[in-house]
Amino acid sequence: MSPRRRGRRKALGQHYLIDPSVTAVMVGLAAIGQDDRVLEIGTGRGALTRDLARSSGHFEAFELDRTNYLATKDLGLDNLLLHLGDAFSDSREFDILVSSLPYSESSNFVEWLSGHRYKRAVVLLQKDFVDKLLAQPGADGYRAISVISQISSDVSPELDVVRESFDPSPKVSSEVVVIRPRHALSTDDVRLVKLLFSQRRRKLSGALKQLGLRSREANPDQLSKRVQDLSSSEFLEVLGLIERDV
């Protein structure tokens, strides 16, 4: 790959996983059963795709980049149904998801995944982003995406991945996580969490008033807390009390 083309891929956030030991661990963590519907988001150069094709009888993948799509198609994997397009715009059902997607798409991915029902997802993410997903109320890294993730899933870090496992090598550390579903969120739930967090330094009562949101009787202790100090379980309670437009 020319330096110019390599630079373009890097600018797009595409660091291709090339370490077979990492792909083997990811496929092992996926624990794919004979009847499981497997989905991969972002095939890249196909390192992970090849291993998944050996393990699954019901395998589909999405790739947004046409060059990567054609390279994956050229692998000649007979049991792969490959789509050129955006998986986040698709409502396809799946049991197991495995992905090493561009880190710039991590937040979009978590929001999208929060609305799905599935068995587990095995995903390679930037370690700093994983820390945000696991951050607790009041911590610097606690964000709307932390709440969305913690309401909708359990995230378990499984493997630190060295930078040399990618081409080109990223400047950040990476981590394989296993995600298991808890409570599916609607797109409106996600919107409200992000809206409330835009007022994160206000008390919940003030944030609701500022945003023009009406709610049924809430816990006074919760109303007196700053939004950034509410736990994910408290957020879930609040979401159930906010009046929605029908």
RAHU-V220489 format. One record per helix or strand. SS is the DSSP state (hx for helix, st for strand). FROM is the first residue (numbers start at 0). TO is the last residue. If there is no record, write none. Layout:
ss: (SS	SS)
from: (FROM	FROM)
to: (TO	TO)
//
This chain:
ss: (hx	st	hx	st	hx	st	hx	st	hx	st	hx	st	hx	hx	st	hx	st	st	hx	st	hx	st	hx	st	hx	hx	st)
from: (2	15	19	37	46	58	65	79	86	95	102	119	126	143	152	162	165	173	186	202	203	214	219	225	226	231	241)
to: (10	16	29	40	54	62	72	83	88	98	112	125	133	151	160	164	166	180	196	202	210	214	222	225	228	240	241)
//
